[in-house]
Amino acid sequence: MQSLVKESDRKLHRPMADHETILFDAIPQAPNLRSGLVNTLIAQIESGDLAPGQRLPTEQEMVAATGVSRTVVREALAALRARGLITTRQGLGAFVAKDPSPRSFSILPDDLESIDEVLRVLELRIGIEVEASGLAAERRSDSALQHMGSLLDALEAAVRAGKSGSEEDFGFHRAILAATRNANFTRLFDTFRGAMIPRQWTRLDRMTVPKREQYLARMQREHRAILAAIEARDVNAARRAMRSHLTKSYARFETLRDKVGRNE
């Protein structure tokens, strides 16, 4: 994404009490409203283009530059405050925090306002779950294997009943990470929870019964391949099966994104 701080903007820095004030001529149009603006500002903070103590553009400047509403701007600033990235000072505006490192990592359902953001979460999941599947195949216990199988049975029953199955799906993937016997995997995975399976983009309730059955069969075929590899303690096969499952999900969302784009 284009940098918010242009060279012409850097020349406009000037001292203001014990901090630096930064002024912006323009902010690139945020493509996904609140999340777009949040992500743009976070990127500039993390890159150092927005340094600790620097003032952000005023609400009015952001509205004028991006075309979004004042409500969207305020929601974006509230999200940055909640992450500990900015502070506000009465009568002065919003400033980058002195220590802008995020206090905790989380992915919230509200962060997934576009399919591109869903794809970014899937990229992260591929990086985590592929390796975890190999470790699970190597370290899993019989009870862990039985738990994974019961979750797949519960997932199938939920989807056949017309439900989303999101809790069962999350539980299956989490059980794989738990089988690694490395608690750091599950701690990280728990930050996904409601954002892992973006059901606003996969509406089972809108599918016909044949379409739902087709969706279930495909999903369970991929899940069963992962489970079979873990049961066989085949480390490489488990990694391949998980990569295939998540990569196919990624491809399906790419197709959906392109379809949505053509309809707009």
Residue pairs with C-beta under 8 A, 6 or more apart in sequence:
1 28
1 39
1 40
1 43
2 28
3 44
3 47
3 49
4 24
4 27
4 28
4 40
4 41
4 44
4 49
4 50
5 22
5 24
5 44
5 49
5 50
6 25
8 25
9 22
9 23
9 24
9 25
12 22
12 23
13 20
13 21
13 22
13 54
14 20
14 21
15 21
16 55
16 92
18 53
19 53
19 54
19 55
19 95
20 51
20 53
20 54
20 55
21 54
21 55
22 50
22 54
22 55
22 56
23 57
24 57
24 61
24 65
26 65
27 37
27 40
27 57
27 61
27 62
27 65
27 66
28 40
28 66
29 66
29 67
30 36
30 37
30 40
30 66
30 68
30 72
31 114
32 39
32 113
32 114
32 116
32 117
33 68
33 72
33 113
34 68
34 72
34 75
34 76
34 79
34 113
35 110
35 111
35 112
35 113
35 114
35 117
37 62
37 66
37 68
37 72
37 73
37 76
38 76
38 79
38 80
41 50
41 56
41 76
41 80
41 85
42 80
42 83
42 85
44 50
45 85
45 96
45 100
46 100
50 56
50 96
51 96
52 96
52 97
52 98
52 99
52 100
53 95
53 96
53 98
54 95
54 96
55 92
55 93
55 94
55 95
56 62
56 77
56 86
56 93
56 94
56 95
56 96
57 65
58 93
59 70
59 73
59 74
59 77
60 70
62 68
62 73
62 76
63 69
63 70
63 73
66 73
77 86
77 88
77 94
80 86
80 94
81 87
81 88
81 94
83 102
83 103
84 97
84 99
84 100
84 101
84 102
84 103
85 96
85 97
85 100
85 102
86 94
86 95
86 96
86 97
86 100
87 94
87 95
87 97
88 94
88 95
89 95
105 188
105 191
106 191
107 121
107 191
107 192
107 195
108 194
108 195
109 194
109 195
109 198
111 117
111 195
112 118
112 121
112 195
112 198
112 200
115 201
115 253
115 254
115 256
115 257
115 260
116 257
118 198
118 201
118 253
119 250
119 253
119 254
119 257
121 192
121 195
121 196
121 198
122 246
122 249
122 250
122 253
123 250
125 192
125 196
125 246
126 243
126 246
126 247
126 250
128 177
128 185
128 188
128 189
129 173
129 176
129 177
129 242
129 246
130 239
130 242
130 243
130 246
131 239
132 176
132 177
132 180
132 185
132 242
133 176
133 226
133 229
133 230
133 238
133 239
133 241
133 242
134 235
134 236
134 238
134 239
135 179
135 180
135 182
135 235
136 144
136 176
136 177
136 179
136 180
136 230
136 238
137 229
137 230
137 232
137 233
137 234
137 235
137 237
137 238
138 233
138 235
139 179
139 180
139 181
140 179
140 230
140 233
141 179
144 175
144 178
144 179
145 179
145 227
145 230
145 231
147 175
148 172
148 175
148 176
148 179
148 227
148 230
149 227
151 168
151 171
151 172
151 175
152 168
152 172
152 220
152 223
152 224
152 227
154 168
154 171
155 165
155 168
155 169
155 172
155 219
155 220
155 223
156 165
156 216
156 220
158 164
158 165
158 167
158 168
159 165
159 204
159 212
159 215
159 216
159 219
160 212
160 216
162 204
162 205
162 212
163 204
164 197
164 199
164 202
164 204
165 204
166 196
166 197
166 199
169 196
169 197
170 192
170 193
170 196
170 197
172 223
173 189
173 196
174 186
174 189
174 190
176 226
176 230
176 242
177 185
177 186
177 189
178 185
178 186
179 230
189 196
201 253
201 256
204 212
204 215
207 215
222 241
222 244
222 245
222 248
223 245
225 241
225 244
225 245
226 238
226 241
226 242
226 245
228 241
229 237
229 238
229 240
229 241
230 238
